[in-house]
């Protein structure tokens, strides 16, 4: 299961993580986000030992959303060592996200 990232816990859980991190920027009203959500949850279950996987609701967390210039959702950012190292905009199959994550592990 994916963690819930917020403006309050983002620095601690994402930027200070010693593991690679996937952040799914989403919203309740976003159709493509509902397609990607279960994939992100699966990645969280499958890679929980090797990576931190979570979701950030853009409507409830405008600070981080603005900081990273998120204009389209779903947007998935990949972090390693506190730095953004990759990005995926739009709904994509699981193997695309898994491939990007594998490169960071």
C-alpha positions as a Markdown table, in Angstrom:
| # | Residue | x | y | z |
|---|---|---|---|---|
| 1 | Unk | 0.0 | 0.0 | 0.0 |
| 2 | Unk | 1.2 | 3.5 | -0.8 |
| 3 | Unk | 2.0 | 6.1 | 1.9 |
| 4 | Unk | 0.2 | 9.4 | 2.1 |
| 5 | Unk | 2.6 | 12.3 | 1.5 |
| 6 | Unk | 1.6 | 15.8 | 2.6 |
| 7 | Unk | 3.1 | 19.3 | 2.7 |
| 8 | Unk | 3.9 | 18.5 | 6.4 |
| 9 | Unk | 5.7 | 15.2 | 6.0 |
| 10 | Unk | 7.2 | 15.5 | 2.5 |
| 11 | Unk | 10.7 | 16.6 | 3.5 |
| 12 | Unk | 11.0 | 13.9 | 6.1 |
| 13 | Unk | 9.5 | 11.0 | 4.1 |
| 14 | Unk | 10.8 | 11.9 | 0.6 |
| 15 | Unk | 13.7 | 14.3 | 0.7 |
| 16 | Unk | 15.4 | 12.6 | 3.6 |
| 17 | Unk | 14.8 | 9.0 | 2.6 |
| 18 | Unk | 17.8 | 6.7 | 2.2 |
| 19 | Unk | 15.7 | 4.7 | -0.4 |
| 20 | Unk | 14.5 | 5.7 | -3.8 |
| 21 | Unk | 11.0 | 7.4 | -3.6 |
| 22 | Unk | 8.0 | 7.4 | -6.0 |
| 23 | Unk | 5.5 | 10.3 | -5.5 |
| 24 | Unk | 2.2 | 10.1 | -7.3 |
| 25 | Unk | 0.6 | 13.5 | -7.6 |
| 26 | Unk | -3.2 | 13.0 | -7.9 |
| 27 | Unk | -6.7 | 14.3 | -7.1 |
| 28 | Unk | -10.1 | 12.7 | -6.4 |
| 29 | Unk | -11.7 | 14.2 | -9.5 |
| 30 | Unk | -8.9 | 13.0 | -11.9 |
| 31 | Unk | -10.0 | 10.0 | -14.1 |
| 32 | Unk | -6.5 | 9.0 | -15.2 |
| 33 | Unk | -5.3 | 9.2 | -11.6 |
| 34 | Unk | -7.8 | 6.5 | -10.7 |
| 35 | Unk | -6.2 | 4.3 | -13.3 |
| 36 | Unk | -2.6 | 4.9 | -12.0 |
| 37 | Unk | -3.6 | 4.7 | -8.3 |
| 38 | Unk | -3.8 | 0.9 | -8.1 |
| 39 | Unk | -0.5 | 0.5 | -9.9 |
| 40 | Unk | 1.2 | 2.8 | -7.4 |
| 41 | Unk | -0.3 | 0.7 | -4.6 |
| 42 | Unk | 1.0 | -2.5 | -6.2 |
| 43 | Unk | 4.5 | -1.0 | -6.5 |
| 44 | Unk | 4.3 | 0.0 | -2.8 |
| 45 | Unk | 3.5 | -3.6 | -1.8 |
| 46 | Unk | 6.1 | -5.2 | -4.1 |
| 47 | Unk | 8.9 | -2.7 | -3.5 |
| 48 | Unk | 8.2 | -1.7 | 0.1 |
| 49 | Unk | 11.6 | -3.1 | 1.3 |
| 50 | Unk | 13.6 | -1.3 | -1.4 |
| 51 | Unk | 11.7 | 1.9 | -2.0 |
| 52 | Unk | 9.3 | 4.4 | -0.5 |
| 53 | Unk | 6.1 | 4.7 | -2.5 |
| 54 | Unk | 3.3 | 7.2 | -1.9 |
| 55 | Unk | 0.7 | 9.5 | -3.1 |
| 56 | Unk | 0.2 | 13.3 | -2.7 |
| 57 | Unk | -3.2 | 14.8 | -3.1 |
| 58 | Unk | -2.7 | 18.1 | -5.1 |
| 59 | Unk | -5.9 | 19.7 | -3.8 |
| 60 | Unk | -5.0 | 19.1 | -0.2 |
| 61 | Unk | -1.2 | 19.9 | -0.5 |
| 62 | Unk | -0.7 | 23.0 | -2.6 |
| 63 | Unk | 2.7 | 23.8 | -1.2 |
| 64 | Unk | 4.6 | 20.8 | -2.5 |
| 65 | Unk | 2.5 | 20.7 | -5.7 |
| 66 | Unk | 3.6 | 24.3 | -6.5 |
| 67 | Unk | 7.2 | 23.7 | -5.4 |
| 68 | Unk | 7.6 | 21.0 | -8.0 |
| 69 | Unk | 5.6 | 22.8 | -10.7 |
| 70 | Unk | 2.9 | 20.1 | -11.0 |
| 71 | Unk | 0.5 | 21.3 | -13.7 |
| 72 | Unk | -0.9 | 18.0 | -15.0 |
| 73 | Unk | -2.0 | 15.0 | -13.1 |
| 74 | Unk | -1.2 | 12.2 | -12.7 |
| 75 | Unk | 2.4 | 13.2 | -12.5 |
| 76 | Unk | 4.8 | 10.7 | -10.9 |
| 77 | Unk | 8.2 | 12.0 | -9.6 |
| 78 | Unk | 11.1 | 9.8 | -8.8 |
| 79 | Unk | 13.6 | 10.8 | -6.1 |
| 80 | Unk | 16.9 | 9.5 | -5.0 |
| 81 | Unk | 19.1 | 11.0 | -2.3 |
| 82 | Unk | 16.6 | 13.9 | -1.9 |
| 83 | Unk | 16.8 | 14.9 | -5.5 |
| 84 | Unk | 14.2 | 14.5 | -8.3 |
| 85 | Unk | 15.8 | 12.2 | -10.8 |
| 86 | Unk | 12.9 | 11.2 | -13.1 |
| 87 | Unk | 9.4 | 12.2 | -14.0 |
| 88 | Unk | 6.4 | 10.6 | -15.7 |
| 89 | Unk | 3.3 | 12.6 | -16.7 |
| 90 | Unk | 0.0 | 10.9 | -17.5 |
| 91 | Unk | -1.3 | 7.4 | -17.1 |
| 92 | Unk | 1.1 | 4.7 | -18.2 |
| 93 | Unk | 1.3 | 0.9 | -17.8 |
| 94 | Unk | 2.8 | -0.6 | -14.7 |
| 95 | Unk | 6.0 | -1.8 | -16.5 |
| 96 | Unk | 6.9 | 1.8 | -17.4 |
| 97 | Unk | 6.9 | 2.9 | -13.8 |
| 98 | Unk | 8.5 | -0.3 | -12.6 |
| 99 | Unk | 11.3 | 0.1 | -15.2 |
| 100 | Unk | 12.0 | 3.7 | -13.9 |
| 101 | Unk | 12.0 | 2.4 | -10.3 |
| 102 | Unk | 14.3 | -0.5 | -11.1 |
| 103 | Unk | 17.0 | 1.9 | -12.4 |
| 104 | Unk | 17.1 | 3.6 | -9.0 |
| 105 | Unk | 17.3 | 0.5 | -6.8 |
